[in-house]
């Protein structure tokens, strides 16, 4: 199922109620920037794939959308066939970009990889690892707080510190990271 809407807040409400596979999103919305909508969708319990359809092909817009959780970016000058193919491929989990923009995203990824420290990665505290394990299992912050006898705010702080250390942007990326490392098991 694909959901589209002309307003950002409405897109968040529709996605929460309908749970579409793909949300086609413009960056320029009248009430809420598309990037904020993408972030909100990525942080939801069942995030849809987000395909940005924008008049802008500017590097800053593309990278900001991807960092916010968009899995595809198509400029509005794309043909009907390109658009339909992009929606289909996005629903299958493929990253889809207008030709030329894929190279831009890949170049940024390579640049960031070259800047990454050569060590084994960031060191998480035992508590951060424990919270990450529970996030990966799908527990809410409130449930984690109850289980670990912490405040809701302390759990949020641990998650934010972990996101920062791992250079991740949202809870979806954090869960993916944890699952890839087997932290959701046991």
N, C-alpha and C positions, 0 to 999 in steps of 0.2 A: 504494500500500500504506500502511496506517495501523498504527502500533505504539503499544500502550499497555502500561503496566506499573505496578506499585504501588511500586516502589523506584527511587530516582534512579540509583544505580550500575548497576543492571540495565538501566535505560533507555539509558544511555550504551553499554553493551556490546551491547545488542540493535540499537541504531541503527548502530553500527559494523559489525556482522555482516550485518544485513539491508538496510540503507540504505532505510528507508521514505521515502515522500514526505512524510508528516505524522506527527508525534508529538503525541499528546494528553497533556498533562502537568498534574498538579495541583501547586500551589505547596507544599503541605504533604505531604512525603514522609517516611517514617520514618528514612531513613539519610542523605539529602542534600537540602538545600532545592531546590525546583523551579527557582528562579532560577539556582542553580549548574548544574543539569542543562541548562537552556536555554543558558547560557554555553558549557558544554562541547560541546553539540551545534552551536552556531553556529561554534565554533572547529574543528570536525572538517573533514576533507577534503571530504566531500560532505554539507553540512548539510541536514537535512530542514526543512520548514516546521514551526514549533512553534505549536500551539494550546493555550493554557492554559485549563483547565476548573477553576474554583475557586469555593469558597463565598464568597470575599471579593470585594467590588466596591470595596474601598478604593483611593483614589487612589494611595497609596504602592505598594501591591501591583501595581496595573496598570502604572504607569510603570516600576517596577523590572523587571517581566517584559518589557516592550517594550524597555527598554534592554539587557536580557540577550539579546535576539534573538528574542523571541516575535513572531510576525506576526499573532496573533489572541488574543483574550481573551474567554471566555464564562463567565458565572456559572452555577453548577450548577442554578439554578432555570429555566434555559432548557428549552424543550420538546424532545422527541425530534426533531421536525422541524427546529427551529432548530439543534440539535446536528448533525444529519446534513448540513444545508445549510452550516453553518460548516466542517465537515470538508472537504466538497467544494470550497467556495470557497477555503479555505486551501490545499488541494492545487493549486489553479489559480494560486496566488500572490497572491490577494486578501487584503488586511488585513481581518480580521473581528472586530468587537467587539459585545458586548451593547449594545443601544441605551442611550445615555447615556454609556457609556464612550468611545465614539468621540469625542464632543465634548470629553471630558476630555483625551484624548491630543492632539487637535488644538489645544486650548487651551495645553497644555504646549509643543507644537512652536512655536506662535506666540510664546509668552513667551520661549522660548530664542532664536528668530529675532530678536526685538526686542532682545535683549541682545547679539547677535553684533556684533563690531566692523564698522564700515561699509567697511573696506578690502577689497582684493581677496582676502583670505583669508590664512591663515598662510603663512609663508615656510619652505619645507623646504630643508635644506642639499642640496648636490649629492649627498652620500652617502645621505641619507635618500631622495631621489628615486630614486637608483639601486637601493636596496634595495626600495623600493616597486614599482618597475618589475618586479623579479624576483619579488616576492611575487605580483603580478598575473598573472604568467606561470605561476604554480602551483608554483614551486620551494619546497622545504622550507627551513627555516632552515639546516640542515646543508649543503644544496646551495648556498645563497647564500653561506654562509661559505667554502666551498671555492672558488667562482667568484671571489669578491672578495678572497680571501686574508685573511679576518678570522676571529676566533673566533666560535663559535656564540653566545656571550653578547653579543658586540658587535652581532651582527645582531639579537638579541632587543631590545637596548637601542634600536637605531635604530627598530625597529618600534614599540616602546612610546612613544618620543618622538613618532613620526609620528602614532600614534593620539591621543595627548594634544593635539598641535598642531591636528589636524583635528577634535577633539572626537568621535571615533568610539569605539565600545565593543569591537569585536572584529575579528578578521581578515577575516570575511565582509564587514563594512561597509567595511573598508579596500580589499579587492579590488574591491568595487562602485565605490568612489570612483575607484580607479585606472583601471578599465575605462571609466567614464563620461568620463574625461579622455584616453582613448586611450593610457595608459601601458603597456598590455599589448602594444602593437604595436611592431614594429621590433626 
